Amino acid sequence: MGHRLSKIVTRTGDAGTTGLGDGTRVAKDSARIEAIGAVDELNSALGVLLAEPLPGAVSDCLTEVQHDLFDLGGELSIPGYNAVREAQVLRLADTVDRINADLAPLKEFILPGGTRAASLAHVARTICRRAERTLVHLAASETVSEPVRKYVNRLSDLLFVLSRVLNRDAGRADVLWRHDRRRGT
């Protein structure tokens, strides 16, 4: 792998195709490449969030997620390869349940906001939802493993509850949607 990464400019994609991990070439605008790109963008958004001062448990959790997302991207780049396991999905679901149990119940919808870190978690959540949509689109024509689909769905839930935790830990309330506000008058 190290040798493959030593040459960055290859010019092999100049004609609008890119190589998958199994050596096949596909169009850069294919559903598979769109899904890989969305997962990569999500991982990058998590990197930005991780650049913020975060509680150690949140940082550890997100670092593990970044590794999982790299595995997931690898799975997408090699059709038929399985890197994401059900155990990773269960770990996320357990984490969501554990963290959410310590949060006050929601009585209203919340708006993305509060602290910078919480806001970045919301941005990552929305990117995660887009990545999920690209995976659903890909799955309409090609095989996408069930653990991959579940993982991304659970991850958006995790990012939502982490945004609430980050606001709470910073002494900020959730930004509540005010359905009863005056509109345009």
C-alpha positions as CSV (number, residue, x, y, z in Angstrom):
1,M,0.0,0.0,0.0
2,G,2.8,2.4,0.9
3,H,4.3,2.1,-2.6
4,R,0.9,2.7,-4.3
5,L,0.5,6.0,-2.3
6,S,4.0,7.3,-3.1
7,K,2.8,8.6,-6.5
8,I,-0.1,11.0,-6.2
9,V,-0.3,12.4,-9.7
10,T,-1.0,9.5,-12.1
11,R,-3.1,11.2,-14.9
12,T,-5.1,7.9,-15.1
13,G,-8.3,9.8,-14.2
14,D,-7.9,12.6,-16.8
15,A,-10.5,11.0,-19.1
16,G,-13.2,11.0,-16.4
17,T,-12.7,7.5,-15.0
18,T,-11.2,6.3,-11.7
19,G,-9.9,3.0,-10.5
20,L,-11.6,0.8,-7.9
21,G,-9.6,-1.2,-5.4
22,D,-10.1,-4.3,-7.6
23,G,-8.5,-2.6,-10.6
24,T,-11.7,-2.0,-12.6
25,R,-12.3,1.5,-13.9
26,V,-15.6,3.3,-13.5
27,A,-16.9,6.7,-14.4
28,K,-16.1,9.4,-11.8
29,D,-19.8,10.2,-11.7
30,S,-21.0,6.6,-11.1
31,A,-23.2,5.8,-8.2
32,R,-20.4,3.9,-6.5
33,I,-18.0,6.8,-6.7
34,E,-20.6,9.2,-5.5
35,A,-21.1,7.0,-2.4
36,I,-17.4,6.7,-1.8
37,G,-17.1,10.5,-2.1
38,A,-19.9,11.1,0.3
39,V,-18.4,8.8,2.9
40,D,-15.0,10.5,2.4
41,E,-16.6,13.9,2.9
42,L,-18.3,12.6,6.1
43,N,-15.0,11.4,7.4
44,S,-13.4,14.8,6.6
45,A,-16.3,16.6,8.4
46,L,-15.6,14.4,11.5
47,G,-11.9,15.4,11.2
48,V,-13.0,19.0,11.4
49,L,-15.1,18.2,14.5
50,L,-12.2,16.4,16.0
51,A,-10.1,19.5,15.7
52,E,-12.3,21.2,18.3
53,P,-11.8,20.8,22.0
54,L,-14.0,17.7,22.8
55,P,-14.5,15.6,25.9
56,G,-12.2,12.6,25.7
57,A,-15.0,10.0,25.4
58,V,-16.5,11.9,22.4
59,S,-13.1,12.2,20.8
60,D,-12.4,8.5,21.3
61,C,-15.8,7.6,19.9
62,L,-15.4,9.8,16.8
63,T,-11.9,8.6,16.1
64,E,-13.1,5.0,16.1
65,V,-15.9,6.1,13.7
66,Q,-13.3,7.6,11.4
67,H,-11.6,4.2,11.2
68,D,-14.9,2.5,10.6
69,L,-15.7,4.9,7.8
70,F,-12.3,4.2,6.2
71,D,-13.2,0.5,6.3
72,L,-16.6,1.3,4.8
73,G,-15.0,3.3,2.0
74,G,-12.7,0.3,1.3
75,E,-15.6,-2.0,1.1
76,L,-17.3,0.3,-1.4
77,S,-14.1,0.5,-3.4
78,I,-13.9,-3.2,-3.9
79,P,-17.2,-4.7,-5.0
80,G,-17.9,-7.9,-3.2
81,Y,-15.5,-7.1,-0.3
82,N,-17.0,-7.0,3.2
83,A,-15.2,-4.9,5.8
84,V,-18.0,-3.5,7.9
85,R,-19.4,-6.0,10.4
86,E,-22.6,-6.2,12.4
87,A,-20.5,-5.8,15.6
88,Q,-19.6,-2.3,14.4
89,V,-23.3,-1.5,13.9
90,L,-24.2,-2.9,17.4
91,R,-21.4,-0.9,19.0
92,L,-22.9,2.3,17.5
93,A,-26.4,1.4,18.5
94,D,-25.2,0.7,22.1
95,T,-23.3,4.0,22.2
96,V,-26.4,5.9,21.0
97,D,-28.6,4.2,23.6
98,R,-26.1,4.8,26.4
99,I,-25.5,8.5,25.6
100,N,-29.1,9.3,24.9
101,A,-30.2,7.8,28.3
102,D,-28.3,10.6,30.0
103,L,-30.0,13.4,28.0
104,A,-33.2,15.1,28.9
105,P,-36.1,13.9,26.8
106,L,-36.9,16.2,23.8
107,K,-40.3,17.9,23.8
108,E,-39.6,20.0,20.7
109,F,-37.6,19.6,17.5
110,I,-34.2,21.1,17.8
111,L,-32.4,23.3,15.3
112,P,-28.7,22.7,14.4
113,G,-26.7,25.0,16.6
114,G,-25.5,25.9,20.0
115,T,-21.8,25.6,20.4
116,R,-19.4,25.4,17.5
117,A,-18.7,21.7,18.2
118,A,-22.4,20.8,18.4
119,S,-23.0,22.7,15.2
120,L,-20.2,20.8,13.5
121,A,-21.7,17.5,14.7
122,H,-25.0,18.6,13.0
123,V,-23.1,19.4,9.8
124,A,-21.6,15.9,10.0
125,R,-25.0,14.4,10.6
126,T,-26.5,16.1,7.5
127,I,-23.5,14.8,5.4
128,C,-24.1,11.4,6.9
129,R,-27.7,11.5,5.8
130,R,-26.6,12.4,2.3
131,A,-24.1,9.6,2.3
132,E,-26.9,7.3,3.3
133,R,-29.0,8.5,0.4
134,T,-26.1,7.8,-2.0
135,L,-25.8,4.3,-0.6
136,V,-29.5,3.6,-1.1
137,H,-29.2,4.9,-4.7
138,L,-26.2,2.6,-5.2
139,A,-28.0,-0.4,-3.7
140,A,-30.8,0.0,-6.3
141,S,-28.4,-1.2,-9.0
142,E,-25.5,-2.9,-7.1
143,T,-24.9,-4.8,-3.9
144,V,-24.4,-2.8,-0.8
145,S,-24.0,-4.9,2.4
146,E,-26.6,-4.7,5.1
147,P,-24.1,-3.7,7.8
148,V,-22.9,-0.7,5.7
149,R,-26.5,0.6,5.3
150,K,-27.2,0.1,9.0
151,Y,-23.9,1.6,10.1
152,V,-24.5,4.9,8.3
153,N,-28.1,5.1,9.6
154,R,-26.9,4.5,13.2
155,L,-24.1,7.0,12.7
156,S,-26.5,9.8,11.9
157,D,-28.3,9.0,15.1
158,L,-25.0,9.1,17.0
159,L,-24.1,12.5,15.6
160,F,-27.5,13.9,16.6
161,V,-27.1,12.8,20.3
162,L,-23.5,13.8,20.3
163,S,-24.5,17.4,19.3
164,R,-26.8,17.4,22.3
165,V,-24.1,16.1,24.6
166,L,-21.6,18.7,23.3
167,N,-24.1,21.5,24.0
168,R,-25.0,20.1,27.4
169,D,-21.3,19.7,28.4
170,A,-20.6,23.3,27.4
171,G,-23.6,24.5,29.5
172,R,-25.7,25.4,26.5
173,A,-29.3,24.4,25.9
174,D,-30.4,22.8,22.8
175,V,-31.7,25.3,20.2
176,L,-35.4,24.6,20.2
177,W,-37.6,25.1,17.1
178,R,-40.3,27.6,18.1
179,H,-43.4,26.4,16.2
180,D,-45.5,29.2,17.8
181,R,-43.3,32.1,16.6
182,R,-44.8,34.9,14.6
183,R,-44.3,34.3,10.9
184,G,-44.0,37.2,8.4
185,T,-46.2,39.6,10.1
